[in-house]
Amino acid sequence: MEIFDGFISAVAAEFKIPFNKGKNGTYTATLEFDNGRSQDIMISLKKDEAGDRVINYRSVVATLKQDTWEFYKYCLGQNTVFDYGALALDGNTLIVSDTVLLEDCDPRRFIKSLIYIAAKADEMEEVVAREDSN
């Protein structure tokens, strides 16, 4: 975990993004966009099935209040055009998530994924909720 903490500190310093560390070791950052909107993104270190350490990005889009096939088809269709990550359901919460192998991740790759996932989550949030809930 110390390597990951150092990595986050280096990225925060280089890219001027404040990260807050939670009790469970998960970091949170709020990215602000030029259009006045913002998006929270959580970053955590986990192990994959092979035991390799991976960085997991997660940003909430919305809590789903509708149950229509057309909406789900739209969301699944969006997965085919995302460069990074994917839309997923976590219970009844729609999220955008991505995972990157820690050993292959440099600061540029980390920040690119971070910004992309936050931007896609915000874009989808605007479509789904029509408001900015972070």
Residue, then its C-alpha position, 0 to 999 in steps of 0.5 A: m500500500e505504501i507504493f500506491d500511496g506514494f504513487i497517488s502523492a506523486v500524481a497529485a503533486e504533478f497534476k495538481i489534483p487533490f486526493n482524499k484518502g478514506k479509512n478503507g484506503t480508497y482515494t477520492a478526487t473531484l474533477e471539475f470540467d470547463n462546463g461548470r460540472s464536476q464528478d467524483i471518482m474513487i480510486s482503490l488498489k486491489k488484487d485481481e484473480a491472479g494476485d496482481r495489484v490493480i488500480n480500480y477507478r469507479s465513478v457513480v453515474a446515477t441510482l436507477k429509478q427506471d426499469t426499461w429495456e431501451f435504457y439498458k440497451y442504450c447503456l450497453g451500447q455505450n460500452t462499445v464506444f468507450d476507450y477505457g472502462a465500462l458502464a456497470l451496475d452495482g446493485n441499482t447504481l449505474i457506475v463507470s469503472d476501469t482497472v489498470l495493472l499497477e505495474d504497467c501504470d505510469p502517472r500519465r496513464f493513471i491521469k488519462s484513465l482518471i479523467y476519461i472515467a470521470a468525464k464519461a461518468d459525468e456525460m452519462e450522468e447528464v443523460v440519465a439524471r439531467e443534473d450534476s450530483n457529483 
